[in-house]
Amino acid sequence: MDGSKGPSDGDAAEDAGDGNKDRTPGGQEAGAGASDAVLAAGSFRITASDGRAPWAAPGAKPKVVYHDPSIPRPQDVYLIRVNNCNSPFDHVWLERSEDGTRPIHPLEKLPVEQFIDRNVPESEPVRPADVDDTPFTLVEDLKGLTELVNKLKDVNEFAVDLEHNQYRSFQGLTCLMQISTRTEDFIIDTLKLRIYIGSYLKELFKDPTKRKVMHGADRDIMWLQRDFRVYVCNLFDTGQASRVLQMERNSLEHLLHHFCGVTANKTYQNADWRSRPLSDEMIKYAREDTHYLLYIYDLMRLRLQRESTCENDLLLEVQKRSNDICLQLYEKELLTDKSYLHIYGLQEHELAAAQLAVVSALHQWRDYIAREQDESTGYVLPNKALIEIGITDFFGLLCCKI
């Protein structure tokens, strides 16, 4: 869901969350509080059997823990292997330019007008059945994945969303893929089926005749490329449509309420999606991210068509923006001699050259360990701790010399 992919405030959130991205406080993984940062440093949290802290008031809602220390790493459970070496990501499934210098996204060869359907019916679209009244399949094995592929071959459009986790892995892991057609909802366990997703789904996502509807797809597009070598053609991003229509807010939560009268349950916005088995509440939350998207797409497309003019083609503008998102190519974070200068929080301190040298050395060590063990840098050594060590060590050396 869109709301789970925006940054949050504070160094604690950065350290516990998107530890690899030193320039920002966090990504989808943001939302972790100071207690999660302490957890990352090796402490633990005591909870009651129902998930509440023992000091919480009776009747208080259980806290959904973003970083659950009891969950074994999916890399170990499902033997997930990734290339974390300090070299650029190789888009091996893409054609190369004639001079071989860059990969070519399949969308580059397709005109944007090809994806614009101006045959918008004047009648209002029919609202889909509620989530509880819609057939649902949890796809956990190859048989289920094959059946899903066959169903998607028979439709012209489907909605897509991903649930992701950055913690305890260097580049992050896509934990779930939600797909909805006009009649069914599906959730793919992308941890169990990781090595099969690309070969089974890449042609469907690349097919320019099939519309893919997503919301705020910027990061989802990157994760599809990084984890599954999947590249998207013919995207309609409802987040971009909401901006073109100048709606009050652009979040999926707002669109669900505005168009469908659905109040999204934000409790699981920052849940630990590595958790298995998925709870009923987590499944319902994940399904809602795509269940209504095709209906929202219908309504937005109708509005875009009605509000367009000869001078201002709103459908074309949304399609151009959606294409631009798809054309982005994932880039692995690379370590350089200057990378340590972008550590979140470093700019708040006026460090001497010797202190910066210590910080730089610690940063390089942390990066090496994180890549080697496929850990998040924030788990190996949080930014705040790294900076404090650099400062303390410097003054310790001064004291010794005095």
C-alpha positions in Angstrom: 0.0 0.0 0.0 1.2 3.5 -0.8 1.2 4.7 2.8 3.8 2.1 3.7 6.3 3.3 1.2 6.9 6.8 2.3 9.8 8.0 4.6 9.5 8.6 8.3 11.3 10.9 10.6 14.2 10.3 12.9 17.5 8.5 13.0 16.0 5.6 15.0 13.7 4.8 12.1 16.5 5.0 9.7 18.8 2.7 11.7 16.1 0.1 12.3 14.7 0.3 8.8 16.4 1.1 5.5 19.9 0.9 6.8 21.4 0.7 3.4 20.1 4.0 2.2 22.3 6.4 4.2 20.9 9.5 2.5 17.4 9.2 3.8 15.7 8.4 7.0 14.1 5.2 5.6 11.9 3.8 2.8 8.9 1.5 3.0 10.6 0.1 6.1 10.3 3.4 7.9 7.8 3.7 10.7 9.9 1.8 13.2 10.2 3.8 16.4 13.0 4.2 18.8 12.2 0.9 20.5 12.9 -0.9 17.2 16.3 0.9 17.0 17.1 -0.5 20.4 15.9 -3.9 19.2 18.3 -3.6 16.2 21.2 -3.0 18.6 20.6 -6.3 20.3 18.1 -5.7 23.0 14.7 -7.4 23.2 11.1 -6.5 23.8 8.8 -8.3 26.2 5.3 -8.8 25.1 2.2 -10.5 26.4 0.9 -13.7 24.7 -1.6 -11.5 22.7 1.1 -9.3 21.4 0.6 -6.4 23.9 3.3 -5.1 26.0 2.8 -6.3 29.6 2.4 -2.7 30.8 -0.2 -1.8 28.1 -3.7 -1.0 29.3 -6.2 -3.9 29.1 -8.1 -3.8 25.9 -5.4 -1.9 24.0 -4.9 -3.1 20.5 -1.8 -5.4 20.0 1.1 -3.6 18.5 2.1 -4.9 15.1 5.9 -5.3 15.3 7.7 -4.3 12.1 11.0 -6.1 13.1 10.1 -9.4 14.8 13.3 -10.9 16.1 11.7 -14.4 16.4 11.3 -14.7 12.6 14.2 -16.6 11.0 15.8 -15.0 8.0 14.1 -16.0 4.8 17.5 -16.3 3.1 18.3 -19.1 5.5 14.9 -20.8 5.4 14.4 -20.7 1.6 18.1 -20.7 0.6 17.8 -17.3 -1.1 21.1 -16.2 -2.6 21.7 -12.7 -4.0 24.6 -11.0 -5.5 25.7 -8.2 -3.1 29.1 -7.6 -4.6 30.2 -4.0 -5.0 29.5 -3.9 -8.7 26.5 -2.5 -10.8 23.4 -4.6 -11.0 23.3 -6.6 -14.3 20.0 -6.5 -16.1 20.8 -9.8 -17.8 17.3 -10.4 -19.3 17.3 -7.1 -21.2 18.6 -6.4 -24.7 21.7 -4.1 -25.0 22.1 -1.0 -27.0 24.1 -1.3 -30.3 27.2 -0.1 -28.6 26.6 -2.4 -25.6 26.8 0.4 -23.1 23.3 0.2 -21.6 20.3 -2.2 -21.2 17.2 -1.4 -23.2 13.8 -1.6 -21.5 11.2 -3.2 -23.8 9.0 -0.2 -23.2 11.5 2.0 -25.1 10.4 0.5 -28.4 6.7 1.1 -27.8 4.9 4.4 -28.5 3.0 5.9 -25.5 -0.2 6.3 -27.5 -0.4 2.6 -27.9 -1.5 2.3 -24.2 -4.2 4.9 -24.2 -7.7 3.4 -24.5 -10.1 6.2 -25.3 -13.2 4.0 -25.5 -14.3 4.9 -22.0 -17.9 3.9 -21.3 -20.1 6.8 -20.2 -21.9 4.6 -17.7 -20.6 4.4 -14.2 -18.4 1.3 -13.5 -19.8 -1.4 -11.2 -18.3 -1.6 -7.8 -16.8 -5.0 -7.0 -18.0 -7.3 -4.3 -16.4 -6.8 -0.9 -13.2 -8.6 -0.1 -14.9 -11.2 2.1 -17.3 -12.1 -0.8 -14.5 -12.5 -3.4 -12.7 -15.8 -4.2 -9.1 -15.7 -2.9 -6.1 -17.9 -3.5 -2.8 -18.0 -1.5 -0.2 -19.1 -4.1 2.5 -21.0 -2.3 3.6 -23.7 -4.8 4.3 -24.2 -8.5 0.9 -25.7 -9.1 -0.8 -22.6 -7.8 1.6 -20.3 -9.7 0.9 -22.2 -12.9 -2.9 -21.9 -12.4 -2.5 -18.2 -11.7 -0.5 -17.7 -14.9 -3.2 -19.5 -16.9 -5.9 -17.2 -15.5 -3.9 -14.1 -16.2 -3.4 -15.1 -19.8 -7.2 -14.9 -20.2 -7.6 -11.3 -18.9 -6.6 -7.9 -20.4 -5.9 -6.2 -17.1 -4.9 -6.9 -13.5 -3.9 -5.0 -10.4 -0.6 -5.5 -8.6 1.1 -4.6 -5.4 4.1 -5.8 -3.4 4.9 -6.1 0.3 8.6 -5.6 1.1 11.0 -5.8 4.0 14.4 -4.1 4.1 15.6 -5.2 7.5 18.0 -8.2 7.8 19.0 -8.2 4.1 21.4 -5.9 2.2 19.2 -5.0 -0.8 15.9 -5.9 0.7 13.4 -8.7 0.0 10.0 -8.8 -1.7 7.9 -10.8 0.7 4.5 -10.9 -1.1 2.9 -10.1 -4.5 -0.8 -9.3 -4.5 -2.7 -9.6 -7.8 -6.4 -9.0 -8.4 -8.5 -9.6 -11.5 -12.1 -8.5 -11.9 -13.3 -11.6 -10.2 -10.5 -13.0 -7.9 -7.7 -12.0 -5.5 -4.4 -13.7 -5.3 -1.4 -13.4 -2.9 1.9 -15.0 -4.1 4.4 -16.0 -1.4 7.4 -14.6 -3.2 9.8 -15.9 -0.5 8.9 -19.5 -1.1 8.6 -19.1 -4.9 11.3 -16.5 -5.4 13.3 -18.4 -8.0 10.2 -19.1 -10.1 8.5 -15.7 -10.2 10.5 -14.3 -13.0 10.3 -17.1 -15.5 6.6 -17.6 -14.9 5.4 -14.0 -14.8 7.9 -11.9 -16.9 6.0 -12.3 -20.2 2.7 -11.3 -18.6 4.1 -8.2 -17.1 6.0 -7.3 -20.3 2.9 -7.9 -22.5 1.9 -4.5 -23.9 -1.7 -5.7 -24.5 -2.3 -6.3 -20.8 -2.9 -3.4 -18.5 -1.2 -3.4 -15.1 -2.8 -1.1 -12.5 -0.6 -0.2 -9.6 -0.5 2.6 -7.0 2.6 4.5 -6.3 4.6 2.0 -8.3 8.0 3.6 -8.2 9.6 1.2 -5.6 7.5 -1.8 -6.7 9.0 -1.4 -10.2 12.5 -1.5 -8.7 11.7 -4.5 -6.6 10.2 -6.5 -9.5 13.4 -5.9 -11.5 15.8 -6.6 -8.6 14.3 -9.8 -7.2 12.5 -11.3 -10.3 14.0 -9.7 -13.4 10.4 -8.6 -14.2 9.9 -5.5 -16.4 6.6 -3.8 -16.7 4.9 -2.5 -19.9 1.5 -0.8 -20.0 1.2 0.5 -16.5 -1.5 2.8 -15.2 -0.4 4.3 -11.9 -3.4 5.5 -9.9 -1.0 7.6 -7.7 0.0 9.6 -10.8 -3.7 9.8 -11.9 -4.6 11.3 -8.6 -1.9 14.0 -9.0 -3.0 14.8 -12.5 -6.6 15.1 -11.3 -5.4 17.3 -8.4 -7.1 15.3 -5.8 -7.0 16.3 -2.1 -4.5 13.5 -1.2 -2.7 11.0 -3.3 -2.4 8.0 -1.0 -4.2 4.7 -1.7 -5.8 5.0 1.7 -7.5 8.2 0.4 -8.5 6.7 -2.9 -10.1 3.7 -1.2 -12.2 6.0 1.0 -13.0 8.5 -1.7 -14.0 6.1 -4.4 -15.0 2.9 -2.5 -16.1 4.1 0.9 -13.5 1.7 2.4 -11.5 2.7 5.5 -8.1 1.0 5.2 -6.8 -0.7 8.3 -3.4 1.0 8.8 -2.5 -1.3 11.7 -0.5 -3.6 9.4 1.1 -0.8 7.3 4.5 -1.6 8.8 4.0 -5.2 9.7 6.9 -7.7 9.3 5.9 -9.3 6.0 8.5 -12.0 6.4 6.2 -13.6 9.0 4.8 -17.0 8.1 2.1 -18.2 8.3 0.3 -15.0 7.4 -2.5 -14.1 9.8 -6.0 -13.5 8.5 -5.6 -9.8 9.3 -2.4 -9.5 7.3 -4.0 -11.3 4.3 -7.1 -9.0 4.4 -4.8 -5.9 4.6 -2.7 -7.1 1.6 -5.8 -8.0 -0.5 -7.3 -4.6 0.0 -4.2 -3.1 -1.7 -5.3 -4.5 -5.0 -8.9 -5.7 -4.6 -10.5 -2.3 -5.5 -7.7 -1.0 -7.8 -9.3 -1.9 -11.1 -12.6 -0.2 -10.0 -10.6 2.9 -9.0 -8.9 2.7 -12.3 -12.2 2.7 -14.1 -13.5 5.7 -12.2 -10.3 7.7 -12.6 -10.1 6.9 -16.3 -13.6 8.2 -16.8 -12.8 11.4 -15.0 -9.6 11.9 -16.9 -11.4 11.5 -20.2 -14.2 13.9 -19.2 -11.9 16.5 -17.9 -9.4 16.4 -20.8 -9.4 19.1 -23.5 -7.7 19.4 -26.9 -4.9 21.3 -25.3 -4.7 19.2 -22.1 -4.9 15.5 -22.6 -5.0 14.1 -19.1 -5.1 10.5 -20.1 -1.9 11.0 -22.1 -0.3 12.8 -19.2 -1.0 9.9 -16.8 0.3 7.4 -19.3 3.5 9.3 -19.9 4.1 9.5 -16.1 3.4 5.8 -15.7 5.8 5.0 -18.5 8.5 7.0 -16.9 8.1 5.0 -13.8 8.5 1.7 -15.7 11.5 2.9 -17.6 13.5 3.4 -14.4 16.1 0.7 -14.0 17.2 -0.7 -10.6 20.7 0.3 -9.5 22.4 -1.5 -6.6 23.9 0.7 -4.0 27.7 0.9 -4.5 30.4 1.7 -2.0 32.7 4.6 -2.9 35.4 6.5 -1.1 32.8 9.3 -0.4 29.8 7.1 0.6 30.4 7.6 4.3 29.7 11.4 3.8 26.0 10.5 3.2 25.5 8.7 6.4 22.2 9.9 7.9 22.9 12.2 10.8 26.6 12.8 10.1 25.9 16.3 8.9 24.7 17.3 12.4 28.2 16.9 13.8 31.3 19.0 13.1 33.9 16.2 13.0 37.6 16.6 12.7 39.6 14.9 9.9 40.7 12.1 12.3 37.1 11.5 13.4 36.0 11.3 9.8 38.7 8.8 9.1 37.4 6.6 11.9 33.8 7.0 10.6 35.0 6.1 7.0 36.8 3.0 8.2 33.8 1.8 10.2 31.5 2.5 7.3 33.7 0.4 4.9 33.8 -2.4 7.5 30.0 -2.3 8.0 29.4 -2.4 4.2 31.7 -5.4 3.8 30.0 -7.4 6.6 26.5 -6.5 5.4 27.3 -7.6 1.8 29.1 -10.7 2.9 26.3 -11.9 5.3 23.4 -10.3 3.4 22.4 -8.2 6.3 21.1 -4.6 6.5 23.8 -2.1 7.4 21.5 -0.8 10.1 21.5 -4.2 11.8 25.2 -4.7 11.6 25.9 -1.2 13.0 23.2 1.5 13.2 24.3 4.9 11.9 23.9 6.6 15.3 26.2 4.0 16.9 28.7 4.3 14.1 29.0 8.0 14.5 29.2 7.9 18.3 32.0 5.3 18.0 33.9 7.5 15.6 33.6 10.5 18.0 34.4 8.6 21.2 37.3 6.8 19.6 38.9 10.0 18.5 38.6 11.6 21.9 39.9 8.4 23.5 43.1 8.7 21.3 43.5 12.3 22.4 43.3 11.3 26.1 45.9 8.6 25.6 48.3 11.1 23.9 47.8 13.6 26.7 
